[in-house]
Amino acid sequence: MIVNRPFQPENVIPTAISLQERLESIRQGEIDRIRGRLGRLSPEQEIAIESLTHGIINRVLHPTITVLETGSAKNDFAYFVEIVRRMFNLGVDGDLIRRRVGQK
């Protein structure tokens, strides 16, 4: 999912990886939380749940990663990285957004 392209600044890829890890943690936590209510599942049902939840995560990740890559290509990476980090609670470097809007 995450493509290492030469034009990407160093902090775009770690942000994308952090986002991927955060969403995977949420996905796994929700599966674990609901597993008791599902009862015993067949291997086919387990595969279906894994496939479904991975598909949902990929649908969220794809446009977000695309925005990060596009911002990187246009030298707006700091702004987009900051927004993604804030939206998904990945940690925030307030200096990035302040530099973008011209504040000190």
C-alpha positions in Angstrom: 0.0 0.0 0.0 2.7 2.5 0.9 5.0 3.2 -2.0 8.5 4.6 -1.4 8.9 7.3 -4.0 12.0 9.5 -4.3 10.2 12.8 -4.1 8.6 12.0 -0.7 10.0 13.9 2.3 11.2 11.7 5.1 8.2 12.3 7.4 5.5 11.4 4.9 6.4 7.7 4.9 6.5 7.4 8.7 3.2 9.2 8.9 1.7 6.7 6.4 3.1 3.8 8.3 1.8 5.2 11.7 -1.6 5.6 10.1 -1.5 2.0 8.8 -0.5 0.7 12.2 -3.2 2.7 14.0 -6.0 1.5 11.7 -4.7 -2.1 12.0 -4.7 -1.8 15.8 -8.3 -0.5 15.7 -9.4 -3.3 13.3 -7.9 -6.0 15.5 -9.3 -4.5 18.7 -12.8 -4.4 17.2 -12.5 -8.0 16.0 -11.4 -9.1 19.5 -14.2 -7.1 21.1 -16.9 -8.7 19.0 -15.5 -12.2 18.9 -17.3 -13.3 22.0 -20.6 -12.4 20.6 -19.9 -14.3 17.3 -19.5 -17.7 18.9 -17.4 -20.3 17.2 -16.6 -19.5 13.7 -15.6 -21.8 10.8 -12.3 -21.2 9.1 -14.2 -19.8 6.1 -16.1 -17.3 8.4 -12.8 -16.2 10.0 -11.3 -15.6 6.5 -14.4 -13.6 5.5 -14.1 -11.4 8.6 -10.4 -10.8 8.0 -11.0 -10.0 4.3 -13.9 -7.7 5.1 -12.1 -5.7 7.8 -8.9 -5.5 5.8 -10.9 -4.2 2.8 -12.5 -1.5 5.0 -9.0 -0.4 6.3 -7.7 -0.3 2.8 -10.6 1.9 1.6 -9.7 4.4 4.4 -6.0 4.2 3.8 -5.9 4.6 0.0 -7.2 8.1 -0.3 -5.3 9.3 2.7 -2.0 8.0 1.4 -2.8 9.5 -2.0 -3.3 12.9 -0.4 0.0 12.6 1.5 1.8 11.6 -1.8 0.1 14.4 -3.8 1.0 16.9 -1.1 4.5 15.7 -1.1 4.8 16.1 -4.8 3.5 19.7 -4.6 5.8 20.5 -1.6 2.7 20.9 0.6 3.7 17.8 2.5 4.1 19.4 5.9 0.5 20.7 5.8 -1.0 17.4 4.8 1.1 15.4 7.2 0.0 17.6 10.0 -3.7 17.2 9.1 -3.5 13.4 8.8 -1.6 13.2 12.1 -4.2 15.3 13.9 -7.2 13.6 12.3 -6.0 10.1 13.2 -4.4 11.1 16.6 -0.9 10.0 15.4 0.9 12.7 17.4 1.3 16.3 16.3 4.2 18.6 15.5 2.5 22.0 15.9 5.4 23.7 14.2 4.5 22.1 10.8 1.1 23.7 10.7 2.3 27.1 12.0 5.0 27.2 9.3 2.3 26.5 6.7 0.1 29.3 7.8 3.0 31.7 8.4 2.8 31.9 12.2 5.7 31.7 14.6 
